[in-house]
Amino acid sequence: MRTGRVIRVKDSGDSFRFPLDTEHLPTVNVSIEQFEAYKTKLQSVAETYVNSPATWLDNPSLSPQYRNQSWKPHLEKKNCVIYRLKEAADASNLQRKAMLRAKLDTSLEELEYAVNCATTEDQRAYMAHCYQESFLDSAVLQVHEKATNDDSFQFLGIKWLAFQSSVDSVFSCRDTLVVEFSKTMEDAKGQKVLVKVQQSVSMADCDGNERNFGFSRTSGTWVWLFRSMGPSSGKVDVSMFSEDRFDNNRNTPSWFANRVVSTLFAVALHHATAADAKFLVRGRMITDKAWVPNNERPACSVCFKSFNLLRSRHHCRVCAEIMCGACTIELGIQSSKLPPGMLPETGNSFIVSVEKFCLKCINKARQERRSALAAKSAGIDLASDEAYDGNVPSSYASRASEVFYGQVPPARGSISDHSADRELNPSRTTRLRLHRPLRVH
């Protein structure tokens, strides 16, 4: 059974299933000279943000460079705050500028592995988890530079990103074509910073072709910066600067433009576990083996605490064992990557499914990718090497081999709570799906 969402284009009557098959994806043909021009421009943007005193302030809007602008808190929750530039009274809602600051329970190496995506499959795995219900599709269309031994975060290429609309009857899905530049840099204090800059480009500039899906084309600039808060902190400092310019041929409601900004909160927090989602998908580690019956496990298989009305049971999608909510981590997985036995009996229109995994399997997976890289660095071929090959940071090889369960934040701390699966019934484990209804455009 094929999964995904079918969208019918109103103008042509053609229907497409998302995520798209390869033959339906846009194509581009950017010259070497043009890529070098993009690189010069985007590297300048990256250096500006890396060296800006405002980048790492808890409230960047208080810095002198933004003092003459009118910024206000847009959204503030645990470990994350978003500031938005106030719109003029006569603004047309065609643009939103925002700044995000967050502290994530992860490491720079984890983010290096998760964010650097040089293939379409990796890009989809990364975005499916980070954007979840907002994710429609993405693709790496052309690559000019990839990760090297000197910089495993390096990337320069063209990508296509598509997002679902929360209210299709009011506003259509949106997409954007971007040139992405990623690089490991150093700030003024010599501290390592991972920088990703995405800037929209037109299809005409890329000498390419694309089908008309009836989407709203978004343009703008998006800059992500990550730096460690210290080797013993277990946290990463995140700054994000965005400028979204919406399709001026369509009426963009103010609430919709603001909702796009609000989405950044969940996207930022999901980065803390994006490496786990990407690795499980790449390694095909998700199984549909029979779940351990509830009555066979009176206690959590990870922490060994007894189940009761307040400590409910959940099943791991890797080992099929039973764990409690505190030992559970939730990851957004592209539905097409799930085993057939994990698909719902009725309905196949969902693109991303939020699945549950135990901390034991998550830590084991983290150790496996570090060990695989260490073996590869030593010239040892592993049978499963192709599952781990690619942009695994070289710094993994030098990290401590011992992993503790406490290093992985519980699902409630790293991603949004989903009350649908927090039922007090200890004998029931439900599977949360991010369903998207079939709609005609």
N, C-alpha and C positions, 0 to 999 in steps of 0.2 A: 504494500500500500504506500503510495507516494504521499509525502507530507508537504506542507507549505500552504501558501495563500494564493488563490487564483484571483487575478484582477482583470477586469474587462475594460479596455480603453473605449471611452465613449465615442470619440471621433471616428475611429477606424473599425470598431467592433471586434478587434483582435483581443484574445485572452492570453495571459501569461501567468505561469506559476512561479512564485517567488519562494525561496531564492532561485534565481534564473539558471537555466542550463547554459553551458558555455557559449553555444551558438547565438544566444540572445543578448549576451553582454556587450556593452560598448567596446569599441576598438579605437586605439590611438596610435599615432606614429610620430612621436616627438624626436627631433633630431638631437644629436650629441651637443651641438652648439647651443640649442635651446635649453637643454638640461643644464649645461654649465651656467647659462644666464640665470636660470631658476635657482641654482645652487648659490651663486653669488648673492642674489637678492635675499633668499631665505636664511642664509648664514648670517647676513647682516641683521636680520630681524631677531634671530636667535641670540646673537651677541648682545643686542640691545637689552633684551629681557634678562639675560644671565647677569649682566653687569649693572642693571638698574637697582638702586637702593630700595626701591619700592617693592620689588618682587617678593621678598621674604618677610615683609612686615605683616603682622597679624591683620592689620587693616590697611591695605595698600592705598586706599582712597585718601588717607591722611598725609601721604607723602607730598612734597612740594610740587612734583610734576602733575599731580592730579588736583591740586588745591583749588584751582580756578574752575574745576568741573563739579557738577552736582551729582554726587554718587549717594546711594542709599542702600541699606541692607535689604536684600531681596528675600533671602532665606537663610535661616541659621538653625542648625541642628547639631547633634553631637559630633564634635571633631571636624565640622565643616561649616563654612559660611560663604555665602555668595553675595557680592555687591553688584548693583546694576546702575548704570548711568540713567538719571532721570530724563524722561522724554519732555520735550517742549510741549506747551499747551496745544499747539497746532500740529503736533507730530502726526505722521501718517501710519505709524506702527510698522514701517518698512525696515526698521533697523533696531537691533538690541546689542548693547555692549555690556559685558559682564566680566567680573574678576572673581575667582574662586580660590579659597585657601582651605587646605585640609591636612590632617595628620592621619596617616594610614598605618595599621599594624601589619607591616610587611617589610621586605628588604629591597634595597636597590637592585640586587641581582634578580629577584623575582619579577620586578617591574621591567627590567631589561629584557628578560625572556618573554614576558607577556605582551609588551607594547610593540616590540619590533616584529613586524609581519611582512614577509617578502613574497608570500604566496596567497592566493585567494582563500584556500582552506584555512590557513592560519588567521587571516583577517576576519573571516566569518566566525571562527571559534572565539576570537578575542571580542568582537563586537556583539556577538550573541549574548555573551555573559555580561558585558558592561552595560549594554543598552536594553537588553531583555525585551520587554513589551514594546519598546520603540524601534527595535531592529527589524528591518525588512530584508535588506541584502547589502552586500559589499563585494568588491573585487579589486584585485591588484592587476591593473591593465598593462603597465609597462614598468620595468625596473632598470634603472641606470646604475645605481650603486647598492651593494648589499653589505652585510656584516663581514668584517675582516678580523684577523687575529689581533690587530691593533685596536680595533673598535668594533665590538660585537653589537653595538647599538646603531651602527651606521646604516642609513637607508636614504635613497633618493629615487622617487618614482611617481607614477600617476595612479591614483586610486579613484574608484567610484563608490559612493556611499549612499544608501537609501534608507529612509526612516518611515515608519508607519505613523499614520495620524490617529490621535486618540479619539477623534470624532470625524469619521469619514464623510458623514452627511453634510458637514459644515466646511471642512477643509480637506483637500486631497493629501496624499502622501507627498513627501518631498525628497529630493535627492540633490547631490552636489558632486562635482568633478573637481578633484584637488590634486595639487602637486605636494607631495609629502617629503620633508627633509628631517632626518633624525641624526643626532650626533651626540657623542659624549664630550662635554666641555668642562671648563673649570671656572668658578666664579672668582671674584676679586681676592678671596681668601685662599684660593687654591683648592677649594673643595669640589669634588666631582659632582657634576650636574648632568642628568639626562634631559635632553631637549628634543621635543617633537613639534615641528611647525607645519601646519597644513594651510595652504592658501588656494582658494578656488581659481580655476582656470576655465576658459571656454572651450567647447569642442572644436571650434574653428581654429583656435591657437594650437590645438593638439593634432590637427590634420587627421581627425578621426570621424567615426560614424556611430550613431546610436539610434535606437528605436524610440518612437514616441510612446511613452507609457502614461501620458497625461499627468505627470507629476509636476509639483511646484519646484522650480529650480532655486536653491538657496546658494548664495555666495557669501564670501567673508574670509576671515583669518582666525585660526584657532591655534593657540600655543600652550603646550603642556610642559612643565618643568618639574623634575623630581630630584631631590637630594636627601641623603641620609641624615637623620638627626643624631647620629652617633652609633658606633658599633655595638654598644651595650643597651641602646634604647629600644631596638626592635621596631623602630618607627621610621617612616619616610615623610618628609615635608613636601607638600604638593602645592604648586601654584598653577593656575590656569587662567588664560586671558582669551576671551572670545568676542568676535564681532560678527553677528549674523545679519545678513541683508536678504530680506525675503523678496520673492517674485513681485516686481512692481506692476505686473499685469493682473494681479489678483488682489482682492481686498483681504488684508491680513488683520483679523480681529486682535485687539490689544491683549485679551486674555490668552490667545493662542501664542502670541509672541512671548509673553511672560512664561507660559508653560514650557516652551522650548528652553528657556533659561533655567527653569526649575529642574528640568531633567538632568542637568549637570550634577546635581547633588548625588543622585543614585549612581550615575556613571562614575563619578570620582570614587565613591566608596567601594564600588564593585571592582575597582582596580586592585584592591587588597588581595583578592583571590582569583584574579584573572589568569595568573600563571597556572593555577591548579586546573581550571576549566580547560585551558588550551592544551595542557599536557595530557589530561585524561582523554580528550578527543583525539589528539595526535597518536597516542599509544593504543587507541581502541580498547581501553581498559573497562569501559562500561559494559556490563553483562546483563543478561536477562535470566540468570540462574534462579532457581526456585528460592523464594525467601524463607528464612528460618521461621517456623511457626511461632507465634507469639507465646504460646504456652510452654515452649521449650526454654525460654530465657526469662527467668524471674528478675534478672539484673542486667544492667548495661554491659555490653561486651567490651567497652573501652574503660570506663571508670569503675565498673562493678557495683554501682549503687542500685539499690532495689527500685523497681518500678512501682508507682502508686498513682493516685488520681492526679497528682500535680507533676509527676515525672512520666511523661508519655513515651510510647515506643515509636521508633522510626527505623526503616530498613535502608541499609547502605546499598547503593546501586552498583558497587564493585564486588564486595564480598558477600552480600545478601544477609549479613548479620544484623542484629538488632542493637540499636544504641539509643541513648536518651537525647533530649533536645540540646543539652549543654555540650554533648560530644558530637553534634551534628553540624555540618557545614553545607550550605545550599549554593549550588552553582547553576547558572543558566546555560543550558546545552541546546545546540541547534537540533531540532526534532529529527532531522534526517540522519543524524549521527547516533540515534538511539537504536538499540536492537529491536527487531520486530515485536518481540514479546512485551516491550515496554510501551508500545503505542496504544492509545485508547481504543476501545472497541467500536466506538462511533465517533465520527467527526475527525477530520484530518487537516483542518485549516490552520492549526497553530504552527508557528515558526520556531519559537523557543519554549522549552520546558524547563522549569526549575526543579532540579533533582537533588536528592539528599545523599550525602556521603559521610562516612564516619571519619573521625580524626585519625584513626589508626591507618586507614587506607590513604588519606591525604598525606600524612607524614611519610608513609612508605613510598608514595609516588614522588615526593620531593627528594627523598634520598636516592631513588633510582635515577632521576635525571642528573643528579650531581655525580653519582658513581659512573654513569654512562659517559659523561664528559671526561671524568678523570681517566677512565680506561681508554677513551679515544685519544686523549692527549698523550697517553703512554704508548700509543700505537697498537692497542689491543682491539681486535674486532669483536663486537658483541653480536649475537644472533639477532637481537632486536634493535640493532643500531639505527636502522632506517626509521624506526618509530621515534627516535630521539634526535636524529640528525637535524642539523639546521642551526637556527639562531639561539642556541643555548649559551648563555654567557660563560666566558672562560673563567670568570671568578668563582663559579660554582666549584671548580676542581679544588680550590684551595680552602674552601670553607670547612668548618668542623663537620665530621661525619656523623656525630651523634645528634639525633633529633628527638625533641621532647614534645609530648602532646600539647603542653601549654604554649608552645610557640605558635599554634594555629588559633586564631580568634574564633570563638563560637559564632554560629550563624547569626545570632541576634545582634552581635556587636559589629559584624562586618557588612552585613546586608540587611535589607529591610525585613522586618518580621512579617510573616504571612499567617494571619490568624486562622486561615482555612485549614492549616495543618497543625495547629496547636490545640486540638481538641483534648478534652480531659479524659476521653475514653481511652484507656490504656491498651485496649485490644485492637484498636483501629489505626492503620497507617494509611493516610490518603496521599495522593500524588498531585501536587499543584501544577496546573498547566496555565500557560499564558495564551489563552485562546483568542483568536482574532476572527470575528465573523466574516463570512463571505459577503462581499458587497460589490455592487455594480457601479462602475464609474462612468 
